[in-house]
Structures are given as C-alpha cells and as structure tokens.
Amino acid sequence: MSQSIHIVCPHCDAVNRIPAARIGEGPKCGKCHGALFSAHPIELSGGTFEKHVTRNDIPVLVDFWAPWCGPCKMMAPAFEQAALELEPRMRLAKVNTEVEQMLGAQFGIRSIPTLALFHGGRELGRQPGAMGTADIVRWALTHWSG
C-alpha cells in the first residue's frame, strides 16, 4: 500500500488524502473537484492560515506582504514564478498584512516582504526582503530537505 499525504484544497479548504506517489499527476479535491495545485500562490486569511500550515503534509511558503509596499509589488511576479517551480513539492501562499494585521502581529512580521516557511505548523525559516525567482526557490529548498 502506498503512503498517503494530506493536501488542503486551495479552493474550499477541505483536507484531501492522496497517494504520495501521485502528487504530481494533477490531483483534484474530493469535495469541490478543483485542482489541488494550480502553480499560483493562494491567498490566506486569518480563518484559513492555520489549517493550511498545520494540515498540509507539504511545506507552505508564505509571503507576508502589503499592497502599498513597493518591494512587495516588485517581488510578486517572482513569487508567482516560484510557484511554477516549487509546486507540488511545496504550497505557496500570500498573506496581505494590511488586511490580516493579526497574522502579521502573531508572527512578529517587522518588515515586508517577508518569506516564512512552515511545515507541520512549525516555522522552519524566515527571510525578509525582496528576492528574485531563483533566490526564492533556492532559499525555500535549502530550508526544506523533505
């Protein structure tokens, strides 16, 4: 019997159990039938953040950003491109700290953009400042060896 992993749906937030060996085969959500991976970062809110960082068996790379932040706007296309390269090994997500001020405060976000990598509810690493696609991918992979 193959090992199964849990993936939280980016559309309806349902937790899906899929065979680990089939993660790269375009799995769909059992509840809403949406694609579990779209190669785009997902938006997380105070209501969805915890479920995604604690229930996904893959790491979640979060970009804490704000719409008024120039470096955040500059990094957005690179983060989008990084999703193409890192999924399905990793889920990429964004948290708008202007809207989700409690999440920014909870994680002590002092400057934006800030990347934070989570797995199993634990923060594995944090990197403030804008980065290009290659640097985002390299940084994420150096902090996750799974």
N, CA, C and O atoms as a DFTB+ gen file, in Angstrom:
584 C
 N C O
     1  1       0.831      -1.176       0.000
     2  2       0.000       0.000       0.000
     3  2       0.881       1.247       0.000
     4  3       1.849       1.334       0.756
     5  1       0.538       2.207      -0.853
     6  2       1.373       3.398      -0.965
     7  2       1.076       4.368       0.179
     8  3      -0.012       4.369       0.754
     9  1       2.073       5.187       0.487
    10  2       1.935       6.181       1.533
    11  2       1.007       7.299       1.054
    12  3       1.090       7.727      -0.097
    13  1       0.132       7.767       1.929
    14  2      -0.771       8.862       1.602
    15  2      -0.314      10.134       2.291
    16  3       0.310      10.099       3.351
    17  1      -0.638      11.256       1.669
    18  2      -0.343      12.548       2.273
    19  2      -1.619      13.393       2.254
    20  3      -2.535      13.151       1.468
    21  1      -1.651      14.376       3.128
    22  2      -2.794      15.283       3.218
    23  2      -2.454      16.597       2.517
    24  3      -1.387      17.176       2.725
    25  1      -3.389      17.050       1.680
    26  2      -3.249      18.313       0.968
    27  2      -4.536      19.107       1.184
    28  3      -5.632      18.602       0.940
    29  1      -4.397      20.350       1.642
    30  2      -5.556      21.210       1.841
    31  2      -5.906      21.860       0.502
    32  3      -5.039      22.410      -0.177
    33  1      -7.179      21.790       0.134
    34  2      -7.644      22.361      -1.126
    35  2      -7.514      23.894      -1.091
    36  3      -7.948      24.531      -0.132
    37  1      -6.916      24.482      -2.137
    38  2      -6.786      25.941      -2.174
    39  2      -8.105      26.652      -2.467
    40  3      -8.192      27.874      -2.340
    41  1      -9.132      25.897      -2.859
    42  2     -10.419      26.497      -3.216
    43  2     -11.430      26.434      -2.073
    44  3     -12.052      27.440      -1.736
    45  1     -11.593      25.239      -1.472
    46  2     -12.640      25.072      -0.453
    47  2     -12.080      24.735       0.933
    48  3     -12.842      24.594       1.889
    49  1     -10.760      24.608       1.045
    50  2     -10.062      24.332       2.311
    51  2     -10.338      22.946       2.890
    52  3     -10.059      22.704       4.064
    53  1     -10.888      22.027       2.076
    54  2     -11.080      20.651       2.525
    55  2      -9.720      19.946       2.562
    56  3      -8.853      20.205       1.726
    57  1      -9.547      19.059       3.532
    58  2      -8.312      18.282       3.621
    59  2      -8.505      17.012       2.801
    60  3      -9.436      16.243       3.036
    61  1      -7.603      16.802       1.828
    62  2      -7.665      15.646       0.936
    63  2      -6.530      14.695       1.235
    64  3      -5.410      15.122       1.516
    65  1      -6.815      13.409       1.178
    66  2      -5.783      12.389       1.348
    67  2      -5.517      11.786      -0.019
    68  3      -6.413      11.223      -0.647
    69  1      -4.269      11.909      -0.477
    70  2      -3.920      11.391      -1.791
    71  2      -2.649      10.539      -1.683
    72  3      -1.829      10.760      -0.792
    73  1      -2.486       9.569      -2.589
    74  2      -1.242       8.787      -2.577
    75  2      -0.047       9.694      -2.879
    76  3      -0.070      10.457      -3.845
    77  1       0.976       9.608      -2.065
    78  2       2.156      10.459      -2.234
    79  2       2.753      10.321      -3.625
    80  3       3.226      11.302      -4.199
    81  1       2.734       9.111      -4.170
    82  2       3.331       8.865      -5.488
    83  2       2.568       9.565      -6.609
    84  3       3.096       9.708      -7.711
    85  1       1.331      10.004      -6.348
    86  2       0.506      10.613      -7.389
    87  2       0.364      12.128      -7.244
    88  3      -0.465      12.740      -7.917
    89  1       1.161      12.728      -6.378
    90  2       1.041      14.160      -6.130
    91  2       1.286      14.997      -7.392
    92  3       0.698      16.067      -7.554
    93  1       2.139      14.517      -8.267
    94  2       2.461      15.260      -9.480
    95  2       1.536      14.980     -10.650
    96  3       1.797      15.431     -11.765
    97  1       0.465      14.246     -10.414
    98  2      -0.433      13.846     -11.501
    99  2      -1.711      14.678     -11.569
   100  3      -2.733      14.209     -12.070
   101  1      -1.656      15.906     -11.067
   102  2      -2.812      16.788     -11.134
   103  2      -3.988      16.357     -10.288
   104  3      -5.109      16.315     -10.795
   105  1      -3.784      16.030      -9.006
   106  2      -4.898      15.573      -8.171
   107  2      -5.963      16.657      -8.003
   108  3      -5.670      17.853      -8.039
   109  1      -7.186      16.214      -7.821
   110  2      -8.324      17.118      -7.641
   111  2      -8.934      16.906      -6.257
   112  3      -8.806      15.835      -5.664
   113  1      -9.590      17.935      -5.761
   114  2     -10.235      17.900      -4.456
   115  2     -11.440      16.970      -4.492
   116  3     -12.245      17.019      -5.423
   117  1     -11.559      16.133      -3.484
   118  2     -12.692      15.227      -3.399
   119  2     -13.994      15.943      -3.084
   120  3     -15.070      15.401      -3.339
   121  1     -13.920      17.143      -2.538
   122  2     -15.132      17.882      -2.166
   123  2     -15.613      18.810      -3.295
   124  3     -16.762      18.716      -3.727
   125  1     -14.729      19.709      -3.771
   126  2     -15.160      20.702      -4.772
   127  2     -14.689      20.366      -6.192
   128  3     -15.092      21.018      -7.155
   129  1     -13.836      19.345      -6.313
   130  2     -13.287      18.869      -7.588
   131  2     -12.354      19.868      -8.270
   132  3     -12.028      19.708      -9.446
   133  1     -11.923      20.899      -7.539
   134  2     -10.946      21.842      -8.063
   135  2      -9.554      21.230      -8.009
   136  3      -9.302      20.306      -7.235
   137  1      -8.658      21.748      -8.831
   138  2      -7.275      21.270      -8.843
   139  2      -6.610      21.596      -7.504
   140  3      -6.733      22.711      -6.998
   141  1      -5.903      20.611      -6.934
   142  2      -5.203      20.851      -5.680
   143  2      -3.963      21.706      -5.879
   144  3      -3.474      22.325      -4.934
   145  1      -3.452      21.744      -7.102
   146  2      -2.291      22.569      -7.431
   147  2      -2.571      23.325      -8.719
   148  3      -2.991      22.737      -9.716
   149  1      -2.335      24.636      -8.692
   150  2      -2.579      25.462      -9.867
   151  2      -1.344      26.228     -10.301
   152  3      -1.404      27.005     -11.254
   153  1      -0.227      26.024      -9.623
   154  2       1.026      26.728      -9.887
   155  2       0.871      28.229      -9.699
   156  3       1.531      29.023     -10.369
   157  1      -0.019      28.609      -8.770
   158  2      -0.201      30.013      -8.381
   159  2      -0.269      30.073      -6.864
   160  3      -0.833      29.178      -6.234
   161  1       0.303      31.125      -6.266
   162  2       0.161      31.280      -4.820
   163  2      -1.309      31.478      -4.450
   164  3      -2.079      32.054      -5.218
   165  1      -1.683      30.999      -3.280
   166  2      -3.051      31.172      -2.794
   167  2      -3.057      32.267      -1.737
   168  3      -2.047      32.501      -1.073
   169  1      -4.189      32.934      -1.584
   170  2      -4.356      33.957      -0.543
   171  2      -4.843      33.278       0.728
   172  3      -5.810      32.516       0.700
   173  1      -4.176      33.553       1.836
   174  2      -4.611      33.012       3.118
   175  2      -5.131      34.141       4.002
   176  3      -4.645      35.271       3.950
   177  1      -6.123      33.807       4.806
   178  2      -6.707      34.770       5.738
   179  2      -6.504      34.247       7.151
   180  3      -5.981      33.152       7.357
   181  1      -6.923      35.041       8.109
   182  2      -6.852      34.597       9.498
   183  2      -7.640      33.315       9.716
   184  3      -7.290      32.504      10.574
   185  1      -8.707      33.130       8.938
   186  2      -9.538      31.948       9.074
   187  2      -8.997      30.702       8.396
   188  3      -9.365      29.589       8.773
   189  1      -8.126      30.865       7.398
   190  2      -7.617      29.703       6.651
   191  2      -6.141      29.407       6.915
   192  3      -5.664      28.312       6.615
   193  1      -5.419      30.377       7.474
   194  2      -3.966      30.244       7.648
   195  2      -3.595      28.986       8.426
   196  3      -2.807      28.167       7.951
   197  1      -4.160      28.836       9.614
   198  2      -3.757      27.720      10.483
   199  2      -4.009      26.367       9.826
   200  3      -3.172      25.469       9.914
   201  1      -5.149      26.217       9.173
   202  2      -5.466      24.936       8.539
   203  2      -4.426      24.591       7.477
   204  3      -3.975      23.449       7.390
   205  1      -4.049      25.581       6.671
   206  2      -3.089      25.317       5.595
   207  2      -1.689      25.009       6.131
   208  3      -1.014      24.126       5.602
   209  1      -1.243      25.716       7.166
   210  2       0.119      25.456       7.662
   211  2       0.205      24.255       8.590
   212  3       1.293      23.716       8.792
   213  1      -0.924      23.820       9.163
   214  2      -0.857      22.659      10.064
   215  2      -1.324      21.366       9.417
   216  3      -0.862      20.296       9.813
   217  1      -2.216      21.418       8.441
   218  2      -2.806      20.203       7.890
   219  2      -2.173      19.733       6.581
   220  3      -2.344      18.572       6.210
   221  1      -1.444      20.604       5.869
   222  2      -0.743      20.174       4.658
   223  2       0.466      19.338       5.052
   224  3       1.219      19.720       5.948
   225  1       0.655      18.211       4.395
   226  2       1.847      17.406       4.643
   227  2       3.038      17.898       3.829
   228  3       4.149      17.392       3.985
   229  1       2.812      18.876       2.967
   230  2       3.912      19.518       2.246
   231  2       4.163      20.869       2.919
   232  3       3.262      21.414       3.555
   233  1       5.372      21.415       2.787
   234  2       5.627      22.717       3.402
   235  2       4.830      23.824       2.715
   236  3       4.459      23.710       1.546
   237  1       4.578      24.890       3.459
   238  2       3.863      26.055       2.944
   239  2       4.795      27.258       3.055
   240  3       5.226      27.635       4.144
   241  1       5.093      27.851       1.898
   242  2       5.950      29.040       1.832
   243  2       5.037      30.260       1.752
   244  3       4.293      30.428       0.786
   245  1       5.101      31.113       2.780
   246  2       4.196      32.249       2.885
   247  2       4.942      33.551       2.634
   248  3       6.003      33.802       3.205
   249  1       4.356      34.378       1.760
   250  2       4.839      35.730       1.501
   251  2       3.950      36.691       2.290
   252  3       2.778      36.872       1.959
   253  1       4.508      37.302       3.329
   254  2       3.792      38.344       4.073
   255  2       4.065      39.653       3.341
   256  3       5.222      40.052       3.207
   257  1       3.028      40.322       2.869
   258  2       3.167      41.488       2.009
   259  2       2.054      42.494       2.288
   260  3       1.163      42.230       3.096
   261  1       2.107      43.652       1.616
   262  2       1.033      44.657       1.675
   263  2       0.957      45.349       0.320
   264  3       1.971      45.494      -0.362
   265  1      -0.244      45.778      -0.072
   266  2      -0.420      46.379      -1.398
   267  2       0.306      47.710      -1.593
   268  3       0.598      48.078      -2.731
   269  1       0.602      48.435      -0.527
   270  2       1.276      49.723      -0.640
   271  2       2.803      49.599      -0.697
   272  3       3.502      50.595      -0.882
   273  1       3.311      48.391      -0.539
   274  2       4.758      48.148      -0.432
   275  2       5.390      47.971      -1.814
   276  3       5.075      47.018      -2.526
   277  1       6.278      48.887      -2.189
   278  2       6.954      48.815      -3.488
   279  2       7.747      47.531      -3.687
   280  3       7.565      46.860      -4.703
   281  1       8.635      47.158      -2.738
   282  2       9.376      45.901      -2.903
   283  2       8.457      44.672      -2.999
   284  3       8.780      43.708      -3.694
   285  1       7.313      44.711      -2.299
   286  2       6.355      43.598      -2.375
   287  2       5.819      43.471      -3.803
   288  3       5.722      42.371      -4.347
   289  1       5.475      44.611      -4.397
   290  2       4.962      44.616      -5.769
   291  2       6.024      44.117      -6.738
   292  3       5.719      43.399      -7.690
   293  1       7.278      44.503      -6.490
   294  2       8.373      44.054      -7.352
   295  2       8.594      42.549      -7.232
   296  3       8.919      41.894      -8.222
   297  1       8.422      41.999      -6.043
   298  2       8.675      40.577      -5.830
   299  2       7.506      39.700      -6.263
   300  3       7.702      38.509      -6.502
   301  1       6.302      40.247      -6.372
   302  2       5.104      39.444      -6.673
   303  2       5.262      38.555      -7.915
   304  3       4.929      37.372      -7.840
   305  1       5.755      39.068      -9.057
   306  2       5.913      38.177     -10.223
   307  2       6.929      37.055      -9.979
   308  3       6.757      35.947     -10.488
   309  1       7.975      37.330      -9.212
   310  2       8.979      36.306      -8.909
   311  2       8.373      35.222      -8.022
   312  3       8.660      34.039      -8.203
   313  1       7.540      35.618      -7.068
   314  2       6.882      34.646      -6.185
   315  2       5.906      33.792      -6.997
   316  3       5.802      32.583      -6.787
   317  1       5.197      34.430      -7.921
   318  2       4.277      33.722      -8.820
   319  2       5.051      32.685      -9.643
   320  3       4.608      31.546      -9.784
   321  1       6.197      33.078     -10.180
   322  2       7.035      32.178     -10.981
   323  2       7.584      31.043     -10.112
   324  3       7.688      29.905     -10.568
   325  1       7.932      31.350      -8.877
   326  2       8.454      30.322      -7.959
   327  2       7.404      29.238      -7.717
   328  3       7.750      28.072      -7.525
   329  1       6.127      29.616      -7.727
   330  2       5.058      28.616      -7.548
   331  2       5.098      27.583      -8.665
   332  3       4.858      26.399      -8.427
   333  1       5.401      28.026      -9.881
   334  2       5.526      27.094     -11.012
   335  2       6.631      26.075     -10.766
   336  3       6.498      24.901     -11.111
   337  1       7.713      26.536     -10.169
   338  2       8.879      25.669      -9.958
   339  2       8.771      24.792      -8.713
   340  3       9.309      23.686      -8.686
   341  1       8.077      25.281      -7.680
   342  2       8.063      24.559      -6.406
   343  2       6.862      23.635      -6.208
   344  3       6.966      22.651      -5.476
   345  1       5.724      23.928      -6.842
   346  2       4.574      23.018      -6.702
   347  2       4.814      21.783      -7.548
   348  3       5.396      21.899      -8.627
   349  1       4.394      20.612      -7.110
   350  2       3.606      20.313      -5.919
   351  2       4.433      19.948      -4.684
   352  3       3.879      19.462      -3.698
   353  1       5.746      20.173      -4.721
   354  2       6.575      19.842      -3.550
   355  2       6.274      20.753      -2.371
   356  3       6.522      20.406      -1.216
   357  1       5.729      21.936      -2.689
   358  2       5.525      22.974      -1.691
   359  2       4.305      23.792      -2.097
   360  3       4.068      23.991      -3.288
   361  1       3.530      24.267      -1.130
   362  2       2.407      25.183      -1.398
   363  2       2.911      26.605      -1.179
   364  3       3.543      26.883      -0.160
   365  1       2.643      27.507      -2.116
   366  2       2.996      28.912      -1.947
   367  2       1.733      29.694      -1.632
   368  3       0.684      29.496      -2.245
   369  1       1.861      30.590      -0.660
   370  2       0.704      31.355      -0.198
   371  2       1.118      32.784       0.110
   372  3       2.288      33.074       0.359
   373  1       0.131      33.666       0.086
   374  2       0.364      35.070       0.386
   375  2      -0.569      35.501       1.515
   376  3      -1.719      35.068       1.593
   377  1      -0.045      36.363       2.388
   378  2      -0.854      36.956       3.450
   379  2      -0.703      38.467       3.334
   380  3       0.392      39.009       3.483
   381  1      -1.818      39.138       3.065
   382  2      -1.847      40.597       2.990
   383  2      -1.886      41.124       4.423
   384  3      -2.917      41.051       5.091
   385  1      -0.751      41.657       4.889
   386  2      -0.653      42.097       6.280
   387  2      -1.463      43.363       6.550
   388  3      -1.707      43.704       7.707
   389  1      -1.879      44.056       5.503
   390  2      -2.748      45.219       5.671
   391  2      -4.137      44.760       6.108
   392  3      -4.765      45.384       6.963
   393  1      -4.611      43.660       5.513
   394  2      -5.926      43.097       5.830
   395  2      -5.837      42.174       7.048
   396  3      -6.709      42.192       7.918
   397  1      -4.790      41.381       7.097
   398  2      -4.618      40.368       8.157
   399  2      -3.570      40.829       9.163
   400  3      -2.540      40.182       9.346
   401  1      -3.850      41.964       9.817
   402  2      -2.887      42.539      10.759
   403  2      -2.610      41.617      11.946
   404  3      -1.504      41.613      12.487
   405  1      -3.610      40.839      12.348
   406  2      -3.412      39.917      13.473
   407  2      -2.383      38.848      13.132
   408  3      -1.577      38.476      13.985
   409  1      -2.396      38.341      11.885
   410  2      -1.402      37.336      11.489
   411  2      -0.008      37.945      11.470
   412  3       0.952      37.324      11.926
   413  1       0.102      39.159      10.944
   414  2       1.400      39.841      10.948
   415  2       1.929      40.002      12.362
   416  3       3.112      39.779      12.620
   417  1       1.048      40.391      13.279
   418  2       1.449      40.567      14.676
   419  2       1.781      39.226      15.324
   420  3       2.757      39.115      16.067
   421  1       0.964      38.207      15.041
   422  2       1.173      36.885      15.640
   423  2       2.548      36.332      15.297
   424  3       3.189      35.684      16.125
   425  1       3.001      36.589      14.069
   426  2       4.295      36.057      13.639
   427  2       5.418      37.083      13.719
   428  3       6.524      36.833      13.238
   429  1       5.142      38.224      14.319
   430  2       6.183      39.224      14.530
   431  2       6.795      39.730      13.230
   432  3       8.007      39.925      13.140
   433  1       5.956      39.939      12.234
   434  2       6.457      40.447      10.947
   435  2       6.800      41.916      11.127
   436  3       5.920      42.743      11.370
   437  1       8.078      42.237      11.007
   438  2       8.561      43.598      11.242
   439  2       8.793      44.359       9.943
   440  3       8.722      45.588       9.918
   441  1       9.069      43.633       8.868
   442  2       9.287      44.281       7.573
   443  2       8.664      43.404       6.494
   444  3       8.538      42.190       6.646
   445  1       8.282      44.053       5.405
   446  2       7.689      43.320       4.297
   447  2       8.418      43.702       3.020
   448  3       8.891      44.833       2.904
   449  1       8.522      42.800       2.067
   450  2       8.039      41.424       2.145
   451  2       8.907      40.571       3.072
   452  3      10.104      40.814       3.230
   453  1       8.278      39.577       3.672
   454  2       8.981      38.569       4.463
   455  2       8.450      37.209       4.046
   456  3       7.239      36.985       4.017
   457  1       9.362      36.303       3.725
   458  2       9.000      34.920       3.432
   459  2       9.176      34.101       4.700
   460  3      10.147      34.277       5.436
   461  1       8.227      33.203       4.949
   462  2       8.339      32.275       6.075
   463  2       7.930      30.902       5.571
   464  3       6.920      30.762       4.881
   465  1       8.709      29.895       5.914
   466  2       8.433      28.526       5.500
   467  2       7.924      27.740       6.697
   468  3       8.556      27.703       7.753
   469  1       6.756      27.109       6.510
   470  2       6.114      26.333       7.579
   471  2       5.964      24.884       7.163
   472  3       5.758      24.577       5.989
   473  1       6.071      23.996       8.143
   474  2       5.752      22.585       7.931
   475  2       5.262      22.016       9.253
   476  3       5.899      22.186      10.293
   477  1       4.126      21.342       9.196
   478  2       3.555      20.766      10.413
   479  2       3.236      21.798      11.469
   480  3       3.260      21.499      12.663
   481  1       2.935      23.026      11.033
   482  2       2.603      24.086      11.972
   483  2       3.791      24.813      12.560
   484  3       3.624      25.789      13.291
   485  1       4.994      24.347      12.249
   486  2       6.218      24.972      12.777
   487  2       6.881      25.824      11.714
   488  3       6.914      25.454      10.541
   489  1       7.407      26.963      12.126
   490  2       8.162      27.807      11.205
   491  2       9.575      27.241      11.080
   492  3      10.271      27.063      12.080
   493  1       9.990      26.960       9.843
   494  2      11.311      26.382       9.583
   495  2      12.356      27.438       9.250
   496  3      13.550      27.227       9.459
   497  1      11.901      28.574       8.732
   498  2      12.839      29.615       8.348
   499  2      12.098      30.872       7.959
   500  3      10.904      30.846       7.663
   501  1      12.841      31.994       7.964
   502  2      12.245      33.289       7.644
   503  2      13.289      34.131       6.928
   504  3      14.470      34.111       7.277
   505  1      12.837      34.874       5.918
   506  2      13.743      35.710       5.143
   507  2      13.052      37.019       4.781
   508  3      12.130      37.023       3.965
   509  1      13.487      38.142       5.379
   510  2      12.916      39.428       4.987
   511  2      13.565      39.945       3.707
   512  3      14.696      39.582       3.383
   513  1      12.839      40.795       2.985
   514  2      13.383      41.452       1.795
   515  2      12.958      40.790       0.498
   516  3      12.686      39.591       0.438
   517  1      12.911      41.615      -0.540
   518  2      12.508      41.139      -1.864
   519  2      13.602      40.264      -2.477
   520  3      14.795      40.516      -2.301
   521  1      13.166      39.234      -3.197
   522  2      14.095      38.323      -3.867
   523  2      13.563      38.007      -5.256
   524  3      12.370      38.149      -5.523
   525  1      14.458      37.579      -6.135
   526  2      14.069      37.103      -7.452
   527  2      13.649      35.639      -7.379
   528  3      13.799      34.988      -6.345
   529  1      13.125      35.138      -8.481
   530  2      12.609      33.764      -8.523
   531  2      13.655      32.736      -8.109
   532  3      13.392      31.892      -7.252
   533  1      14.831      32.801      -8.708
   534  2      15.875      31.801      -8.409
   535  2      16.248      31.819      -6.930
   536  3      16.458      30.766      -6.328
   537  1      16.330      33.017      -6.343
   538  2      16.682      33.120      -4.928
   539  2      15.570      32.587      -4.029
   540  3      15.843      31.959      -3.007
   541  1      14.305      32.840      -4.411
   542  2      13.173      32.309      -3.633
   543  2      13.209      30.788      -3.646
   544  3      13.089      30.150      -2.600
   545  1      13.374      30.211      -4.828
   546  2      13.393      28.749      -4.966
   547  2      14.574      28.168      -4.187
   548  3      14.410      27.201      -3.443
   549  1      15.743      28.745      -4.351
   550  2      16.944      28.249      -3.664
   551  2      16.770      28.338      -2.151
   552  3      17.073      27.384      -1.434
   553  1      16.281      29.484      -1.661
   554  2      16.093      29.666      -0.220
   555  2      15.108      28.631       0.318
   556  3      15.371      27.993       1.338
   557  1      13.970      28.462      -0.367
   558  2      12.949      27.517       0.089
   559  2      13.502      26.096       0.145
   560  3      13.272      25.375       1.115
   561  1      14.226      25.698      -0.890
   562  2      14.742      24.332      -0.945
   563  2      15.859      24.087       0.056
   564  3      16.044      22.953       0.499
   565  1      16.611      25.122       0.424
   566  2      17.661      24.923       1.436
   567  2      17.054      24.746       2.830
   568  3      17.680      24.158       3.712
   569  1      15.840      25.254       3.026
   570  2      15.179      25.111       4.324
   571  2      14.245      23.906       4.381
   572  3      13.696      23.594       5.437
   573  1      14.068      23.240       3.268
   574  2      13.222      22.033       3.232
   575  2      13.958      20.957       2.471
   576  3      14.191      21.079       1.269
   577  1      14.317      19.914       3.166
   578  2      15.035      18.806       2.521
   579  2      14.155      17.595       2.306
   580  3      14.616      16.580       1.784
   581  1      12.864      17.686       2.708
   582  2      11.947      16.562       2.607
   583  2      11.615      16.251       1.196
   584  3      10.849      15.324       0.931
